[in-house]
């Protein structure tokens, strides 16, 4: 199935994220202002939730 041509596609491969910063496989850093569909906006790797998941 082919994707609908609704959103532009970028040649970005995220490899890590912390807070609102995403780093791609080329070392470029991006600010992630997108909270996502039906999710809360807590950023990436929030320490409270990381600790809760670990415990």
MMTF fields as JSON, N, C-alpha, C and O atoms, coordinates in Angstrom:
{
  "mmtfVersion": "1.0.0",
  "mmtfProducer": "UNKNOWN",
  "numBonds": 219,
  "numAtoms": 220,
  "numGroups": 55,
  "numChains": 1,
  "numModels": 1,
  "chainsPerModel": [1],
  "groupsPerChain": [55],
  "chainIdList": ["A"],
  "bondAtomList": [4, 2, 8, 6, 12, 10, 16, 14, 20, 18, 24, 22, 28, 26, 32, 30, 36, 34, 40, 38, 44, 42, 48, 46, 52, 50, 56, 54, 60, 58, 64, 62, 68, 66, 72, 70, 76, 74, 80, 78, 84, 82, 88, 86, 92, 90, 96, 94, 100, 98, 104, 102, 108, 106, 112, 110, 116, 114, 120, 118, 124, 122, 128, 126, 132, 130, 136, 134, 140, 138, 144, 142, 148, 146, 152, 150, 156, 154, 160, 158, 164, 162, 168, 166, 172, 170, 176, 174, 180, 178, 184, 182, 188, 186, 192, 190, 196, 194, 200, 198, 204, 202, 208, 206, 212, 210, 216, 214],
  "bondOrderList": [1, 1, 1, 1, 1, 1, 1, 1, 1, 1, 1, 1, 1, 1, 1, 1, 1, 1, 1, 1, 1, 1, 1, 1, 1, 1, 1, 1, 1, 1, 1, 1, 1, 1, 1, 1, 1, 1, 1, 1, 1, 1, 1, 1, 1, 1, 1, 1, 1, 1, 1, 1, 1, 1],
  "groupList": [{"groupName": "UNK", "atomNameList": ["N", "CA", "C", "O"], "elementList": ["N", "C", "C", "O"], "formalChargeList": [0, 0, 0, 0], "bondAtomList": [1, 0, 2, 1, 3, 2], "bondOrderList": [1, 1, 2], "singleLetterCode": "X", "chemCompType": "L-PEPTIDE LINKING"}],
  "groupTypeList": [0, 0, 0, 0, 0, 0, 0, 0, 0, 0, 0, 0, 0, 0, 0, 0, 0, 0, 0, 0, 0, 0, 0, 0, 0, 0, 0, 0, 0, 0, 0, 0, 0, 0, 0, 0, 0, 0, 0, 0, 0, 0, 0, 0, 0, 0, 0, 0, 0, 0, 0, 0, 0, 0, 0],
  "groupIdList": [1, 2, 3, 4, 5, 6, 7, 8, 9, 10, 11, 12, 13, 14, 15, 16, 17, 18, 19, 20, 21, 22, 23, 24, 25, 26, 27, 28, 29, 30, 31, 32, 33, 34, 35, 36, 37, 38, 39, 40, 41, 42, 43, 44, 45, 46, 47, 48, 49, 50, 51, 52, 53, 54, 55],
  "secStructList": [7, 7, 7, 7, 6, 6, 1, 7, 7, 7, 7, 7, 7, 3, 3, 3, 3, 3, 5, 6, 3, 3, 3, 3, 6, 6, 1, 7, 3, 3, 3, 7, 7, 7, 7, 7, 6, 6, 7, 7, 7, 7, 7, 5, 1, 7, 2, 2, 2, 2, 2, 2, 2, 2, 7],
  "xCoordList": [0.843, 0.0, 0.887, 1.849, 0.58, 1.35, 0.814, -0.396, 1.717, 1.299, 0.625, 0.959, -0.324, -0.939, 0.088, 0.888, 0.081, 1.01, 0.449, 0.091, 0.379, -0.223, 0.847, 0.798, 1.806, 2.869, 4.189, 4.437, 5.036, 6.348, 7.194, 7.117, 7.99, 8.887, 10.299, 10.743, 10.993, 12.352, 13.317, 12.959, 14.515, 15.533, 16.216, 17.376, 15.483, 15.987, 15.777, 14.669, 16.855, 16.76, 17.138, 18.323, 16.124, 16.432, 17.121, 16.742, 18.139, 18.841, 18.795, 18.978, 18.55, 18.428, 17.593, 17.437, 17.06, 16.246, 16.318, 16.348, 16.346, 16.375, 15.685, 16.058, 14.672, 13.915, 13.189, 12.377, 13.467, 12.852, 13.857, 13.56, 15.041, 16.083, 16.188, 16.337, 16.107, 16.285, 17.58, 17.842, 18.39, 19.636, 19.492, 19.03, 19.893, 19.799, 21.113, 22.091, 21.116, 22.291, 23.48, 24.577, 23.287, 24.395, 24.892, 25.787, 24.314, 24.731, 23.985, 24.261, 23.037, 22.241, 21.244, 20.703, 21.002, 20.059, 18.84, 18.958, 17.664, 16.399, 15.58, 15.634, 14.829, 13.876, 12.573, 12.041, 12.06, 10.836, 9.667, 9.459, 8.92, 7.769, 6.477, 5.404, 6.565, 5.36, 5.057, 5.879, 3.892, 3.506, 2.994, 2.951, 2.612, 2.115, 0.606, -0.058, 0.074, -1.372, -1.789, -1.296, -2.687, -3.277, -2.233, -2.357, -1.204, -0.201, 0.019, -0.355, 0.624, 0.94, 2.303, 3.149, 2.508, 3.777, 4.686, 4.662, 5.481, 6.41, 7.855, 8.771, 8.064, 9.423, 9.93, 9.191, 11.18, 11.797, 12.636, 13.348, 12.556, 13.379, 13.182, 14.143, 11.938, 11.656, 12.088, 11.678, 12.907, 13.474, 12.421, 12.632, 11.304, 10.258, 9.707, 9.569, 9.397, 8.804, 9.826, 9.485, 11.069, 12.135, 12.266, 12.352, 12.282, 12.4, 11.188, 11.341, 10.008, 8.788, 8.811, 8.407, 9.278, 9.349, 10.387, 10.163, 11.521, 12.555, 12.071, 12.397, 11.283, 10.833, 9.618, 9.091],
  "yCoordList": [-1.18, 0.0, 1.242, 1.317, 2.187, 3.408, 4.442, 4.537, 5.217, 6.246, 7.406, 7.725, 8.025, 9.235, 10.36, 10.448, 11.201, 12.311, 13.511, 14.531, 13.371, 14.4, 15.192, 16.422, 14.494, 15.132, 14.98, 13.951, 16.003, 15.854, 14.832, 14.748, 14.067, 13.089, 13.657, 14.208, 13.519, 14.03, 12.872, 11.852, 13.02, 11.984, 12.127, 12.531, 11.789, 11.897, 10.548, 10.014, 10.0, 8.748, 9.031, 9.105, 9.192, 9.478, 8.289, 7.137, 8.583, 7.521, 7.716, 6.759, 8.958, 9.184, 10.442, 11.291, 10.527, 11.684, 11.909, 10.961, 13.173, 13.547, 14.893, 15.841, 14.99, 16.225, 16.518, 15.709, 17.67, 17.972, 17.908, 18.353, 17.36, 17.295, 15.871, 14.914, 15.757, 14.479, 14.567, 15.579, 13.512, 13.456, 12.387, 11.279, 12.727, 11.745, 10.999, 11.247, 10.087, 9.237, 10.003, 9.451, 11.267, 12.087, 13.068, 13.869, 13.013, 13.902, 15.231, 16.072, 15.434, 16.655, 16.62, 15.563, 17.772, 17.865, 18.659, 19.652, 18.204, 18.825, 19.067, 18.271, 20.149, 20.371, 19.677, 19.902, 18.84, 18.093, 18.81, 18.679, 19.555, 20.278, 19.498, 19.99, 18.294, 17.514, 16.564, 15.714, 16.706, 15.851, 14.49, 13.57, 14.345, 13.062, 13.001, 13.899, 11.946, 11.723, 10.984, 9.89, 11.574, 10.931, 10.521, 9.468, 11.352, 11.097, 12.374, 13.461, 12.24, 13.434, 13.961, 13.202, 15.237, 15.853, 15.989, 17.009, 14.967, 15.007, 15.076, 15.129, 15.075, 15.053, 13.626, 12.677, 13.487, 12.172, 11.881, 12.757, 10.664, 10.197, 11.025, 11.339, 11.376, 12.138, 11.293, 10.136, 11.83, 11.031, 10.371, 9.247, 11.032, 10.447, 9.163, 8.14, 9.235, 8.072, 6.972, 5.789, 7.351, 6.336, 5.555, 4.327, 6.251, 5.583, 4.697, 3.588, 5.162, 4.362, 3.099, 2.033, 3.209, 2.029, 1.049, -0.162, 1.565, 0.684, -0.057, -1.227, 0.633, -0.016, -0.878, -1.506],
  "zCoordList": [0.0, 0.0, 0.0, 0.765, -0.827, -0.919, 0.075, 0.282, 0.691, 1.632, 0.911, -0.229, 1.591, 1.046, 1.064, 1.996, 0.074, -0.016, 0.757, 0.167, 2.093, 2.934, 3.67, 3.711, 4.245, 5.017, 4.276, 3.646, 4.349, 3.711, 4.468, 5.694, 3.752, 4.362, 4.34, 3.332, 5.449, 5.567, 5.752, 6.341, 5.261, 5.393, 6.75, 6.832, 7.816, 9.184, 9.857, 9.864, 10.425, 11.171, 12.613, 12.941, 13.498, 14.897, 15.567, 15.354, 16.378, 17.096, 18.607, 19.36, 19.061, 20.5, 20.737, 19.859, 21.962, 22.316, 23.814, 24.599, 24.2, 25.616, 25.729, 25.038, 26.601, 26.715, 25.418, 24.969, 24.8, 23.51, 22.365, 21.256, 22.622, 21.588, 21.054, 21.813, 19.74, 19.053, 18.251, 17.601, 18.295, 17.531, 16.465, 16.74, 15.238, 14.159, 13.975, 14.681, 13.018, 12.784, 12.214, 12.128, 11.821, 11.313, 12.367, 12.094, 13.582, 14.655, 14.687, 15.544, 13.759, 13.763, 14.913, 15.24, 15.525, 16.632, 16.182, 15.463, 16.62, 16.256, 17.518, 18.455, 17.548, 18.627, 18.248, 17.16, 19.134, 18.871, 19.545, 20.751, 18.768, 19.295, 19.114, 19.462, 18.576, 18.286, 19.437, 19.78, 20.023, 21.142, 20.726, 21.544, 19.497, 19.016, 19.036, 19.552, 18.478, 18.454, 19.719, 19.996, 20.478, 21.666, 22.703, 23.329, 22.886, 23.918, 24.717, 24.277, 25.889, 26.67, 26.242, 25.768, 26.407, 26.007, 27.218, 27.905, 27.478, 28.617, 28.153, 28.974, 26.843, 26.321, 26.244, 26.504, 25.891, 25.757, 26.989, 27.481, 27.486, 28.612, 29.874, 30.577, 30.156, 31.384, 32.578, 32.675, 33.497, 34.59, 35.483, 35.937, 35.744, 36.589, 35.959, 36.629, 34.671, 34.008, 33.757, 33.779, 33.519, 33.371, 34.682, 34.666, 35.794, 37.102, 37.378, 37.891, 37.052, 37.252, 36.412, 36.878, 35.181, 34.304, 34.846, 34.83, 35.327, 35.876, 37.114, 37.311, 37.955, 39.199, 38.929, 39.848]
}
